[in-house]
Amino acid sequence: MAAAQLELWQVAKRFQGVVAVDSVSLTATAGQVTGLIGPNGSGKTTTMNMITGLYPTDAGHIRLDGVDIARLAPHRVAALGVARTFQNIRLLATETTLANVLLGAHRHQSASLLDVLLGLPAVKRSEAREKARCEALLDLVGITHLKDVAVGGLSYGDRRRVEIARALATQPRLLLLDEPAAGMNFAEKRALADLVLAIRDMGITVLLIEHDIEFVARVSDHIVVLNFGREIAAGTPEEVRRMPSVIEAYLGT
Ligand code: ADP
């Protein structure tokens, strides 16, 4: 599956008169990592929630490979190949790492309930394939050794990895990461940066919200800066870091 191109055009969202996103236009270019940064309350999460169908837009277009997805329900957006991770990790704590990742693969299991109940060989084969695919993803994110461990007992950084593996198990063409480096130590951030680049190199478009400007600069091909629900700057990491408006609004130095 080819990487997807995401285009937002003058997207807006209000909550009872509060302007969360005023007018955001941005492109997450196919096969690249796009970083979305900005101060707290600048509209990043709301933007991501509109892309995934959690919130309907009030105005503007959201296009995935040219198809308007702005008013689709979350499961329909997911079915088009959009996966996400959340700022607050959402995993089943009592289930193992592998079981959590298999949940992500579930939407690809096409067998009917009757086939499953009858335990047909084709179903068994397809389950074995899914399991092998998920195990390969555990390897990719570096947590094979935690395969049979309940997620509730894992470190924060490892839970983040499980979450990313679960998102990848849906075989996305666009992956949205909401503050993946939050709460990670220096070594974990370095490993995460390598993982994000590996995901991009697998042919998956990445849109990343992140507070850590060093992290964003390391992994992003392109950065978009929001402030007060509007795009105030965009460019390469080097360009964006030199812009006075960004320094003033975001870096505060
Ligand atoms: P960021 O992710 O950049 O911190 P958000 O998108 O979370 O920003 O929030 C943008 C603005 O919208 C903030 O002023 C926030 O309080 C407001 N907001 C976000 N979600 C809601 C909601 N569900 N109801 C009311 N206001 C909201």
Residues whose N, C-alpha, C, O or C-beta is under 5 A from the ligand:
A	BS01	ADP	F15 V18 V19 A20 P39 N40 G41 S42 G43 K44 T45 T46 T47
